[in-house]
């Protein structure tokens, strides 16, 4: 189990980042857990070496018998690392590259930050899970660093030699009532601009996976599907392929990283422009959390909808981004960044 930070791209391509990651996440870090608790059909299964069974069972019992906690009540005062006017200026410069034909799409990200040395990441993550129901959530602690990830997006899964990617592009808020909610869902499904963003990410991932796949095996099995979560509707596509026998699962991950949905098209030029225009290092954001299991299965998420916390300084950061294309409105993209930020901050119970 472990993580790849966004900066791993610099080991894969001739790229360089302007900023160092202020949280200091390792570019790549993996470990073999002492025990794994698996929930299935209402039962909990403990996987452990014999020497670790007793401690593992004690851990499971503490989880089962623990009393429910409540979210912290302190208010966090959030500030964006990039203000609206600066965001719009960079967005327009990036769009000029699109208009010149340098790129077709680029994912441009900002962050909101706050400080609270007393922030409780464990209670906050509990609240985040309760209010987002994120299917690819993850909690990672490395010394004083914490990642509270409520990701709705899968990066890549592999079972045997079958690989599946699920790029996500396109967002709408949930409605105040059933009628408004249905309207937002239908609006997202029919939005030509959102569909074009999604399809461009699909094309990039198809190309990435084809480099390690059996020729002709890569296919799109779901295109621009709308999935609904407690706070947002998302547009998701599904790409499948078969890993060629001369490649490993690690080759497949390297071929597709960083994920198409968080970079752009063409990918390398988009990443160069990301580094030139974003005002902060992404760190673990836009990277991946997940596992390579002993049976050969792999499942990796996309680190989005995530709060990062440094217990030494009290710094909390919630990065968000959106895709810029020739047809986009930068003002709307700014609003999408705010929507995604609030989907995390409000879930934590701390947003003003």
HUDA-V313366 format. One record per residue. N is the residue number from 1. RES is the residue in one letter. PSI is psi in degrees with one decimal (* if undefined). Layout:
n->N res->RES psi->PSI
n->N res->RES psi->PSI
//
This chain:
n->1 res->X psi->152.5
n->2 res->X psi->-153.2
n->3 res->X psi->152.2
n->4 res->X psi->124.8
n->5 res->X psi->160.6
n->6 res->X psi->-33.2
n->7 res->X psi->-9.1
n->8 res->X psi->-20.0
n->9 res->X psi->-32.5
n->10 res->X psi->-17.3
n->11 res->X psi->-16.4
n->12 res->X psi->-30.1
n->13 res->X psi->162.1
n->14 res->X psi->71.3
n->15 res->X psi->160.4
n->16 res->X psi->137.3
n->17 res->X psi->141.1
n->18 res->X psi->-34.6
n->19 res->X psi->146.0
n->20 res->X psi->150.1
n->21 res->X psi->117.4
n->22 res->X psi->-21.5
n->23 res->X psi->-16.3
n->24 res->X psi->31.9
n->25 res->X psi->137.9
n->26 res->X psi->147.9
n->27 res->X psi->-37.2
n->28 res->X psi->129.8
n->29 res->X psi->124.3
n->30 res->X psi->149.6
n->31 res->X psi->158.9
n->32 res->X psi->116.9
n->33 res->X psi->149.4
n->34 res->X psi->-33.9
n->35 res->X psi->156.4
n->36 res->X psi->131.0
n->37 res->X psi->124.3
n->38 res->X psi->125.9
n->39 res->X psi->130.0
n->40 res->X psi->123.5
n->41 res->X psi->43.9
n->42 res->X psi->4.7
n->43 res->X psi->152.9
n->44 res->X psi->130.9
n->45 res->X psi->132.4
n->46 res->X psi->124.2
n->47 res->X psi->119.8
n->48 res->X psi->156.5
n->49 res->X psi->154.1
n->50 res->X psi->-38.3
n->51 res->X psi->-19.1
n->52 res->X psi->1.7
n->53 res->X psi->-44.9
n->54 res->X psi->-46.3
n->55 res->X psi->-35.4
n->56 res->X psi->-42.4
n->57 res->X psi->-39.2
n->58 res->X psi->-38.7
n->59 res->X psi->-45.8
n->60 res->X psi->-42.2
n->61 res->X psi->-37.9
n->62 res->X psi->-39.3
n->63 res->X psi->-42.1
n->64 res->X psi->-40.0
n->65 res->X psi->-4.6
n->66 res->X psi->147.5
n->67 res->X psi->146.8
n->68 res->X psi->143.2
n->69 res->X psi->165.3
n->70 res->X psi->156.4
n->71 res->X psi->148.5
n->72 res->X psi->148.9
n->73 res->X psi->-5.8
n->74 res->X psi->150.0
n->75 res->X psi->133.6
n->76 res->X psi->138.1
n->77 res->X psi->102.5
n->78 res->X psi->145.8
n->79 res->X psi->140.5
n->80 res->X psi->144.9
n->81 res->X psi->-19.6
n->82 res->X psi->126.9
n->83 res->X psi->172.1
n->84 res->X psi->-46.0
n->85 res->X psi->-39.6
n->86 res->X psi->-40.9
n->87 res->X psi->-47.8
n->88 res->X psi->-36.0
n->89 res->X psi->-47.9
n->90 res->X psi->-39.0
n->91 res->X psi->-42.2
n->92 res->X psi->-36.6
n->93 res->X psi->-41.2
n->94 res->X psi->-37.8
n->95 res->X psi->-26.2
n->96 res->X psi->-32.0
n->97 res->X psi->-35.4
n->98 res->X psi->-43.9
n->99 res->X psi->-28.9
n->100 res->X psi->-10.7
n->101 res->X psi->10.2
n->102 res->X psi->-39.3
n->103 res->X psi->167.9
n->104 res->X psi->-25.7
n->105 res->X psi->146.0
n->106 res->X psi->140.2
n->107 res->X psi->115.4
n->108 res->X psi->128.3
n->109 res->X psi->149.2
n->110 res->X psi->-177.9
n->111 res->X psi->154.1
n->112 res->X psi->138.7
n->113 res->X psi->155.8
n->114 res->X psi->170.0
n->115 res->X psi->135.3
n->116 res->X psi->100.1
n->117 res->X psi->-20.0
n->118 res->X psi->8.3
n->119 res->X psi->132.9
n->120 res->X psi->100.6
n->121 res->X psi->-25.9
n->122 res->X psi->-48.3
n->123 res->X psi->-39.2
n->124 res->X psi->-40.1
n->125 res->X psi->-36.9
n->126 res->X psi->-45.0
n->127 res->X psi->-39.8
n->128 res->X psi->-43.7
n->129 res->X psi->-41.8
n->130 res->X psi->-34.7
n->131 res->X psi->-9.2
n->132 res->X psi->-26.6
n->133 res->X psi->42.3
n->134 res->X psi->127.2
n->135 res->X psi->-17.2
n->136 res->X psi->40.8
n->137 res->X psi->158.6
n->138 res->X psi->148.5
n->139 res->X psi->122.0
n->140 res->X psi->128.3
n->141 res->X psi->129.3
n->142 res->X psi->101.9
n->143 res->X psi->-115.9
n->144 res->X psi->-0.9
n->145 res->X psi->138.7
n->146 res->X psi->141.1
n->147 res->X psi->119.7
n->148 res->X psi->97.0
n->149 res->X psi->120.3
n->150 res->X psi->54.7
n->151 res->X psi->133.0
n->152 res->X psi->1.8
n->153 res->X psi->130.6
n->154 res->X psi->135.2
n->155 res->X psi->-61.6
n->156 res->X psi->135.1
n->157 res->X psi->148.2
n->158 res->X psi->129.4
n->159 res->X psi->110.0
n->160 res->X psi->-119.3
n->161 res->X psi->10.1
n->162 res->X psi->122.2
n->163 res->X psi->144.9
n->164 res->X psi->126.3
n->165 res->X psi->149.0
n->166 res->X psi->71.2
n->167 res->X psi->138.9
n->168 res->X psi->119.2
n->169 res->X psi->131.2
n->170 res->X psi->121.0
n->171 res->X psi->141.9
n->172 res->X psi->150.0
n->173 res->X psi->160.9
n->174 res->X psi->147.5
n->175 res->X psi->162.7
n->176 res->X psi->-24.7
n->177 res->X psi->174.5
n->178 res->X psi->-41.5
n->179 res->X psi->-46.8
n->180 res->X psi->-38.8
n->181 res->X psi->-44.0
n->182 res->X psi->-36.0
n->183 res->X psi->-44.1
n->184 res->X psi->-39.7
n->185 res->X psi->-46.4
n->186 res->X psi->-36.6
n->187 res->X psi->-43.2
n->188 res->X psi->-44.5
n->189 res->X psi->-31.6
n->190 res->X psi->-4.0
n->191 res->X psi->113.2
n->192 res->X psi->-37.8
n->193 res->X psi->-44.1
n->194 res->X psi->-40.0
n->195 res->X psi->-40.5
n->196 res->X psi->-39.0
n->197 res->X psi->-47.4
n->198 res->X psi->-44.2
n->199 res->X psi->-34.8
n->200 res->X psi->-40.1
n->201 res->X psi->-37.4
n->202 res->X psi->-45.4
n->203 res->X psi->-40.9
n->204 res->X psi->-44.6
n->205 res->X psi->-35.0
n->206 res->X psi->-43.6
n->207 res->X psi->-44.0
n->208 res->X psi->-50.3
n->209 res->X psi->-30.3
n->210 res->X psi->-25.1
n->211 res->X psi->-16.6
n->212 res->X psi->6.4
n->213 res->X psi->158.0
n->214 res->X psi->128.9
n->215 res->X psi->131.5
n->216 res->X psi->-2.2
n->217 res->X psi->-16.3
n->218 res->X psi->125.3
n->219 res->X psi->154.4
n->220 res->X psi->115.4
n->221 res->X psi->-6.9
n->222 res->X psi->122.8
n->223 res->X psi->121.2
n->224 res->X psi->45.1
n->225 res->X psi->146.3
n->226 res->X psi->122.9
n->227 res->X psi->141.3
n->228 res->X psi->133.4
n->229 res->X psi->168.7
n->230 res->X psi->-30.5
n->231 res->X psi->-17.3
n->232 res->X psi->157.0
n->233 res->X psi->141.7
n->234 res->X psi->145.3
n->235 res->X psi->126.0
n->236 res->X psi->140.5
n->237 res->X psi->159.8
n->238 res->X psi->127.9
n->239 res->X psi->130.8
n->240 res->X psi->154.4
n->241 res->X psi->169.4
n->242 res->X psi->123.7
n->243 res->X psi->126.9
n->244 res->X psi->149.4
n->245 res->X psi->-25.2
n->246 res->X psi->-3.3
n->247 res->X psi->156.9
n->248 res->X psi->172.6
n->249 res->X psi->-30.3
n->250 res->X psi->-36.4
n->251 res->X psi->-40.3
n->252 res->X psi->-41.7
n->253 res->X psi->-45.3
n->254 res->X psi->-36.2
n->255 res->X psi->-33.9
n->256 res->X psi->-8.2
n->257 res->X psi->142.1
n->258 res->X psi->159.1
n->259 res->X psi->146.2
n->260 res->X psi->-34.8
n->261 res->X psi->-18.3
n->262 res->X psi->9.6
n->263 res->X psi->-88.2
n->264 res->X psi->-167.5
n->265 res->X psi->131.6
n->266 res->X psi->149.0
n->267 res->X psi->-48.4
n->268 res->X psi->-45.7
n->269 res->X psi->-37.9
n->270 res->X psi->-41.0
n->271 res->X psi->-35.1
n->272 res->X psi->-43.3
n->273 res->X psi->-34.0
n->274 res->X psi->-48.5
n->275 res->X psi->-29.4
n->276 res->X psi->-25.8
n->277 res->X psi->-26.8
n->278 res->X psi->145.1
n->279 res->X psi->13.2
n->280 res->X psi->154.3
n->281 res->X psi->145.1
n->282 res->X psi->-27.9
n->283 res->X psi->-128.6
n->284 res->X psi->-21.5
n->285 res->X psi->136.1
n->286 res->X psi->5.0
n->287 res->X psi->-149.5
n->288 res->X psi->146.3
n->289 res->X psi->144.6
n->290 res->X psi->-158.4
n->291 res->X psi->153.6
n->292 res->X psi->109.5
n->293 res->X psi->158.4
n->294 res->X psi->-26.6
n->295 res->X psi->4.3
n->296 res->X psi->-6.5
n->297 res->X psi->150.7
n->298 res->X psi->139.1
n->299 res->X psi->123.3
n->300 res->X psi->138.2
n->301 res->X psi->-179.7
n->302 res->X psi->123.9
n->303 res->X psi->89.6
n->304 res->X psi->174.0
n->305 res->X psi->52.7
n->306 res->X psi->137.8
n->307 res->X psi->130.3
n->308 res->X psi->138.5
n->309 res->X psi->134.3
n->310 res->X psi->110.1
n->311 res->X psi->-18.6
n->312 res->X psi->-35.6
n->313 res->X psi->-16.1
n->314 res->X psi->4.4
n->315 res->X psi->132.8
n->316 res->X psi->135.1
n->317 res->X psi->136.0
n->318 res->X psi->96.7
n->319 res->X psi->149.3
n->320 res->X psi->160.3
n->321 res->X psi->175.0
n->322 res->X psi->163.7
n->323 res->X psi->134.3
n->324 res->X psi->130.9
n->325 res->X psi->176.5
n->326 res->X psi->-28.3
n->327 res->X psi->1.4
n->328 res->X psi->160.5
n->329 res->X psi->112.6
n->330 res->X psi->-34.5
n->331 res->X psi->-42.1
n->332 res->X psi->-35.0
n->333 res->X psi->-37.7
n->334 res->X psi->-45.0
n->335 res->X psi->-35.1
n->336 res->X psi->-39.4
n->337 res->X psi->-41.7
n->338 res->X psi->-40.1
n->339 res->X psi->-45.4
n->340 res->X psi->-38.3
n->341 res->X psi->-48.5
n->342 res->X psi->-27.5
n->343 res->X psi->-26.9
n->344 res->X psi->-51.3
n->345 res->X psi->-41.9
n->346 res->X psi->-36.6
n->347 res->X psi->-33.0
n->348 res->X psi->-19.2
n->349 res->X psi->17.4
n->350 res->X psi->-6.2
n->351 res->X psi->144.4
n->352 res->X psi->*
//
